Amino acid sequence: MTKRNGGRVVRVLLAAASPVRRAGLEALLKSAPSLELAGSLHSPLAVAQYAAQLQRDVILLDLENSIGSDTTRALPRIPNSFPAVALIDEPSADWTAQALRSGLRAILPRDSGLEEILAGIQAAFAGLVLLDSEVTQNLAFRVPSPAVQQAAALEDLTPREIEVLRMLAEGLGNREMASRLGISDHTVKFHISSILDKLGASTRTEAVTMGIRMGIILL
């Protein structure tokens, strides 16, 4: 295992379409004692083809926003076993979510300095995820708050499902609900299953509790 100054050297495979950017990043990586440039590719899209052939620990991708807002197409295929760091400006929340699912472990602005890039590479090498603060904020806005999720669930319930949910709160069994509503036991089970699915509840008790919180069930 190669070491410098007693520390583990991380071998980085660089991929950048711009010759100027590639040269600048190469110089940046070579200036860090804890890093070793394992290779330099002219296109991020070539990573899947060459990464397995080169001895590397982490992949560093410089992604250009040259295709407008549709930056999803700029994301290369990255095998899950290859930790990767992406440098990209103003990625959308959807792009970020897909990038993380595709194997990226760090997402940083393209104007990041050596210290930030080094932190991203070390995080990826350690199996951690590191996101720029603005990227994190945009991704957080993509996830609806519990209040918004509950409001959406309330709108999804049909009048009959709300009726069944209220009967669940009364402690009625399937046969009692079927008799009161004039429907079959099977239909009652179908309504209950749909209620649990829409509310994201795992039990009838949890569904009733959520119904109380949302004001569907009045105590």
C-alpha positions in Angstrom: 0.0 0.0 0.0 1.5 3.3 -1.1 1.9 5.9 1.7 3.2 9.4 2.0 4.0 11.1 5.2 2.5 8.1 7.0 -1.0 8.5 5.4 -2.9 6.5 2.9 -2.7 7.9 -0.6 -6.0 8.0 -2.5 -5.7 7.3 -6.2 -8.1 9.5 -8.1 -9.3 9.0 -11.7 -10.2 12.4 -13.2 -12.7 12.9 -16.0 -13.3 16.3 -17.6 -14.4 17.3 -21.0 -12.8 20.7 -21.0 -9.0 20.6 -21.7 -8.5 23.7 -19.6 -10.6 22.4 -16.7 -8.8 19.0 -16.9 -5.4 20.6 -16.8 -6.3 22.7 -13.9 -7.8 19.9 -11.9 -4.8 17.7 -12.7 -2.5 20.3 -11.3 -4.7 20.6 -8.2 -4.7 16.9 -7.5 -1.0 16.6 -8.0 -0.4 19.4 -5.5 -2.1 17.3 -2.7 0.3 14.9 -0.9 -2.5 12.7 0.1 -3.8 12.2 -3.5 -2.4 10.5 -6.6 -3.6 11.0 -10.1 -4.4 7.5 -11.4 -5.6 8.7 -14.8 -7.2 11.5 -16.7 -10.1 11.0 -19.2 -11.3 13.5 -21.8 -15.0 12.7 -21.1 -17.0 11.8 -18.0 -19.0 9.5 -20.2 -15.9 7.4 -20.7 -15.7 6.5 -17.0 -17.7 3.3 -17.2 -15.5 2.1 -20.0 -12.1 2.8 -18.4 -12.6 2.9 -14.6 -12.3 -0.9 -14.2 -9.0 -0.9 -16.2 -7.2 1.6 -14.0 -6.1 1.3 -10.4 -8.2 4.0 -8.7 -9.9 4.6 -5.4 -12.2 7.5 -6.3 -13.5 9.0 -9.5 -13.6 12.8 -9.9 -16.1 14.1 -12.5 -16.2 17.6 -13.9 -19.7 18.0 -15.3 -20.6 20.9 -17.5 -24.1 22.4 -17.6 -23.9 22.8 -21.4 -27.3 21.3 -22.1 -29.5 23.8 -20.3 -31.6 22.6 -17.4 -31.6 19.0 -18.5 -28.4 18.1 -16.6 -29.7 14.5 -16.0 -28.3 13.4 -19.4 -24.8 14.6 -18.3 -24.6 12.0 -15.6 -22.4 9.1 -16.7 -23.0 5.5 -15.7 -21.0 4.8 -12.5 -20.7 1.3 -11.2 -21.7 1.2 -7.5 -18.3 -0.2 -6.5 -16.6 3.1 -7.7 -17.0 6.0 -5.2 -17.4 9.2 -7.2 -17.3 12.9 -6.7 -19.0 15.3 -9.0 -18.2 19.0 -9.6 -21.3 20.7 -11.1 -22.9 24.1 -10.9 -26.5 24.5 -9.5 -27.7 20.9 -9.8 -31.5 20.5 -9.5 -32.9 18.5 -6.6 -34.1 15.8 -9.1 -30.6 15.6 -10.6 -29.0 15.3 -7.2 -31.4 12.6 -6.1 -30.7 10.6 -9.3 -26.9 11.2 -8.9 -26.9 9.8 -5.4 -28.8 6.7 -6.6 -26.3 6.3 -9.4 -23.3 6.1 -7.1 -22.1 9.7 -6.5 -20.8 10.2 -3.0 -20.0 13.9 -3.1 -21.5 16.8 -5.1 -19.6 20.1 -5.1 -19.6 23.4 -7.1 -17.2 23.5 -10.0 -15.4 26.5 -8.4 -14.5 24.4 -5.3 -10.9 24.8 -4.0 -8.5 22.1 -3.2 -9.6 21.8 0.4 -13.3 21.2 -0.5 -12.4 18.8 -3.3 -10.0 16.9 -0.9 -12.8 16.7 1.7 -15.2 15.3 -1.0 -12.6 12.7 -2.2 -11.8 11.6 1.4 -15.5 11.3 2.2 -16.2 9.2 -0.9 -13.2 7.0 -0.2 -14.5 6.4 3.4 -17.9 5.5 2.1 -19.6 8.7 3.3 -21.7 11.2 1.5 -20.7 14.9 1.3 -23.0 17.6 -0.3 -22.4 21.3 -0.7 -24.7 23.3 1.6 -26.7 24.8 -1.2 -27.1 21.3 -2.8 -28.4 20.0 0.6 -30.8 22.9 0.9 -32.3 22.3 -2.6 -32.6 18.6 -1.9 -34.4 19.3 1.4 -37.0 21.5 -0.3 -37.7 18.5 -2.6 -39.0 16.5 0.4 -42.4 17.5 1.6 -42.9 18.3 5.2 -45.0 16.0 7.4 -47.8 18.5 7.4 -47.8 18.6 3.6 -47.7 14.8 3.4 -50.6 14.5 5.7 -52.7 17.1 3.8 -52.0 15.1 0.6 -53.0 11.9 2.2 -56.3 13.4 3.5 -57.1 14.5 -0.1 -56.4 11.0 -1.4 -58.9 9.3 0.9 -62.3 8.7 -0.6 -65.5 9.5 1.4 -66.0 5.8 2.0 -62.5 5.3 3.2 -62.9 8.2 5.7 -66.1 6.5 6.9 -64.2 3.2 7.4 -61.4 5.0 9.2 -63.8 6.5 11.6 -65.3 3.1 12.2 -61.9 1.7 12.9 -61.6 4.4 15.6 -64.8 3.1 17.1 -63.2 -0.3 17.5 -65.6 -2.0 15.1 -64.5 -5.3 13.4 -64.7 -6.1 9.7 -68.1 -7.8 10.0 -69.6 -5.0 12.0 -68.4 -2.4 9.5 -69.6 -4.6 6.6 -73.1 -4.9 8.1 -73.3 -1.2 8.9 -72.2 -0.2 5.4 -74.1 -2.9 3.5 -71.0 -4.3 1.9 -69.0 -7.5 2.0 -66.2 -8.3 4.4 -63.9 -8.5 1.4 -64.7 -4.9 0.4 -64.1 -3.7 3.9 -60.6 -5.4 3.9 -60.0 -3.7 0.5 -60.9 -0.3 2.0 -58.7 -0.8 5.0 -55.7 -1.9 2.9 -56.2 1.2 0.7 -56.3 3.5 3.8 -53.1 2.0 5.2 -51.4 2.4 1.9 -52.5 6.0 1.4 -51.6 7.1 4.9 -48.3 5.1 4.9 -49.5 3.4 8.1 -48.4 -0.2 9.0 -51.3 -1.0 11.4 -54.9 0.0 12.0 -54.0 1.7 15.2 -51.4 3.8 13.4 -53.9 4.8 10.8 -56.4 5.8 13.5 -53.7 7.9 15.2 -52.9 9.7 12.0 -56.6 10.2 11.4 -56.9 11.9 14.8 -53.9 14.1 14.0 -55.3 15.2 10.7 -58.7 16.0 12.2 -60.6 13.2 10.3 -61.4 11.6 13.6 -62.8 13.7 16.4 -62.5 12.5 20.0 
